[in-house]
Amino acid sequence: MNAQSMAAILLYMAVILHLVGMSGWVVPKLSQSIELATLAFMLTALIALRKKKRKTKRRPRKPPAEVEVMLDQAQEGEAGK
C-alpha cells in the first residue's frame, strides 16, 4: 500500500468520525475522544504523505584554470631536470 492510498483511507476515516460526532448520535462523554481520534487520523495522514529529504552529494569543486597552468609548469620543470 503506497502512502497516498493510506493517507486517503485515514482522511476518509477522519471525515466519517467527524460526521458521526456532529450528528448527535454520540454520548456527550465520547465527543472529546472522537474529536481527538479525528485529529489523530488527520495528523497520521500528513505524516504518511511527508516526503523524506534526500541529502545531496557534494561534488568535488573543479580547480580554477590558474591551478592547472601552475601544475603544467611544475610538471614541465620536473621533466626538464
C-alpha positions as CSV (number, residue, x, y, z in Angstrom):
1,M,0.0,0.0,0.0
2,N,1.5,3.3,-1.0
3,A,1.5,6.5,1.1
4,Q,-1.2,8.2,-0.9
5,S,-3.8,5.4,-0.6
6,M,-3.1,5.1,3.1
7,A,-3.5,8.8,3.6
8,A,-6.8,8.8,1.7
9,I,-8.1,6.0,3.8
10,L,-7.1,7.8,7.0
11,L,-8.7,11.0,5.8
12,Y,-11.9,9.1,5.0
13,M,-12.0,7.7,8.5
14,A,-11.4,11.1,10.0
15,V,-14.3,12.6,7.9
16,I,-16.6,9.7,8.9
17,L,-15.8,10.2,12.6
18,H,-16.3,13.9,12.4
19,L,-19.7,13.5,10.8
20,V,-20.7,10.9,13.4
21,G,-19.6,13.3,16.1
22,M,-21.5,16.2,14.7
23,S,-24.7,14.2,14.0
24,G,-25.6,14.0,17.7
25,W,-25.7,10.2,17.9
26,V,-22.8,10.1,20.2
27,V,-23.0,10.3,24.0
28,P,-21.6,13.7,25.1
29,K,-18.9,11.9,27.2
30,L,-17.4,10.4,24.0
31,S,-17.4,13.6,21.9
32,Q,-13.9,14.7,23.0
33,S,-12.4,11.3,22.4
34,I,-14.0,11.2,18.9
35,E,-12.5,14.7,18.2
36,L,-9.1,13.6,19.3
37,A,-9.3,10.4,17.1
38,T,-10.3,12.6,14.2
39,L,-7.3,14.8,14.8
40,A,-5.0,11.8,15.1
41,F,-6.2,10.4,11.8
42,M,-5.6,13.7,10.1
43,L,-2.1,14.0,11.6
44,T,-1.2,10.5,10.6
45,A,-2.3,11.2,7.1
46,L,0.0,14.2,7.0
47,I,2.9,12.1,8.3
48,A,2.2,9.4,5.7
49,L,2.3,12.0,2.9
50,R,5.5,13.6,4.1
51,K,8.4,13.0,1.7
52,K,11.8,12.2,3.0
53,K,14.5,14.7,2.3
54,R,17.4,13.3,0.4
55,K,20.9,14.6,1.1
56,T,22.6,16.0,-1.9
57,K,26.0,14.6,-2.6
58,R,28.7,17.3,-2.7
59,R,30.7,17.3,-5.9
60,P,34.3,18.0,-5.8
61,R,35.0,21.5,-6.9
62,K,36.8,22.0,-10.2
63,P,40.1,23.9,-9.5
64,P,40.5,27.2,-11.3
65,A,42.4,27.4,-14.6
66,E,45.4,29.1,-12.9
67,V,46.0,26.0,-10.8
68,E,46.1,23.8,-14.0
69,V,48.6,26.2,-15.6
70,M,50.8,26.1,-12.5
71,L,50.6,22.3,-12.4
72,D,51.6,22.1,-16.0
73,Q,54.6,24.4,-15.4
74,A,55.6,22.4,-12.4
75,Q,55.5,19.1,-14.3
76,E,57.5,20.6,-17.2
77,G,60.1,21.9,-14.7
78,E,60.4,18.5,-13.2
79,A,60.7,16.9,-16.6
80,G,63.4,19.4,-17.6
81,K,65.7,18.4,-14.7
